Amino acid sequence: MEPLWIAISIIAMVVIVVLLLISRRKGKQLLNPSNLLILGISCVVLGIIFGDERLIGYSFIGVGVVLSVIDAIRNREQ
């Protein structure tokens, strides 16, 4: 059953990223978070959702935090 949840989470993350890329092209937004930040936040949320399985949950949280830090460093330099 666990591989099914992993596959569902990966598919959901891909769908979220694709929808965000499509919606960013349509118009201006007041707050314009980067795609990297949104992906990082999505990974953290997936880590919280899959927190019962420590390896999967902590991996998602770790990847999300790293992506958010990379985005913060990139935005600071601009």
Order of alpha helices (4+ residues) and beta strands (2+ residues): alpha-alpha-alpha
